[in-house]
Amino acid sequence: MDDSKNIRKLIENLDDLPTLPTVFTKINNLIQDPKTSAVALGRAIGDDPSLTVKILRIVNSAIYGFPSKISTINQAIVVLGFSAIKNLVLTSSVFDLFKADKINDINFDLNDFWGHSMGCAIIANTTAKYLQIKDTESIFVSGLLHDIGKIVYFQYFSDKFRIVLNRVDGSRVNDVCKIEDEVMGFDHQHTGRLLSEKWQLPQVLIEPIAYHHNPTESRQYSKQTAIIHISDIIATAMELGSSGGGNYVPQVSEDAWNNLGLKLSVLEPIIKETKDKYDDIVSFLMPAENR
C-alpha cells in the first residue's frame, strides 16, 4: 500500500492519530462537572508538578501581563477561571505531545513551526482584544493549533510531506492546500479538524483549524475563523517563524476582513504589540528541549 493510501487510512481510522495526555482528559472531565470546585481542580493539576510549572510560566508571561506574579495554581484558577485553565492545560499537552524528538531530513523546522504558530496566536489574541471579542484564550489556542495537521504529516508521513514542501517552495502559499490534497490526499485543515475532533475539542477551536484558509466556509464561529485567517497571514508577513508554507504572503480574504469590521489603522498597534510580546511569550511557551 503506498503512502497516500496509508495517509487516507490513518485519517479515516482515528484510533491511529495521536491522543492527548490523560492529564488533559482528567482536567477536562473535572471542568465539565458543575460540582467541581476550584480547590478540587487545583489539587488535580497540582498532582502533576511539571504541568503546574508550565501553567504558572504561561500565566506569568506577557500573554496576560498581570501586574503581580501569580504564584499558585489555585490563584491562577481564581483569576482566570476554569475555561482559561483548560486552554492552558491543552496548550501544555500539545507541546508535550509534539516534541522535536523525531528528526526528519526535510526542510521543516519544528522550532520555526511553533514560532509561526505562536506568532499567529499572539496576533489573534491581540486582535480579539481590539475587537472586544470575549474568550480571547480560545482564540489564542486556535491560533496556536491552526496548522496542527502539518505535524501529523511531519511525524508520520515525512516522505510525502517532503514532496509537498519542495513543491510549495517558491510557489504561491495560496496553493499549499491544493498541493497537500494532490500529494497527501487531504490538506492540513482537514487533517487538523479530524485530529481536533478525536481530541473532542470544542467547535470554537475546531472551525478556525478547519477553515483558516477558507474562512467563508466557517458558520458557527466565523469571526474567530476570520481572526485566525488574518493573523496567520500577518504572522507570515512579519516572518515570525515558518510553518512550511513558503515565503509568499497571501491576500487577505475581503469577506473575512469585512466580517470583522477591521480598520487599517488598527494594524500598526497590533503589530507593535505583537513585536513587544513575541520574544517573551516564546521564551515562556517554547519547550526547553526545542530551544
Secondary structure, 3 states (H helix, E strand, C coil): CCHHHHHHHHHHCHHHCCCCCHHHHHHHHHHHCCCCCHHHHHHHHHCCHHHHHHHHHHHCCCCCCCCCCCCCHHHHHHHHCHHHHHHHHHHHHHHHHCCCCCCCCCCCCHHHHHHHHHHHHHHHHHHHHHCCCCCHHHHHHHHHHCCHHHHHHHHHCHHHHHHHHHHHCCCCHHHHHHHHHHHHCCCHHHHHHHHHHHCCCCHHHHHHHHHCCCHHHCCCCHHHHHHHHHHHHHHHHCCCCCCCCCCCCCCCCHHHHHHHCCCHHHHHHHHHHHHHHHHHHHHHHCCHHHC
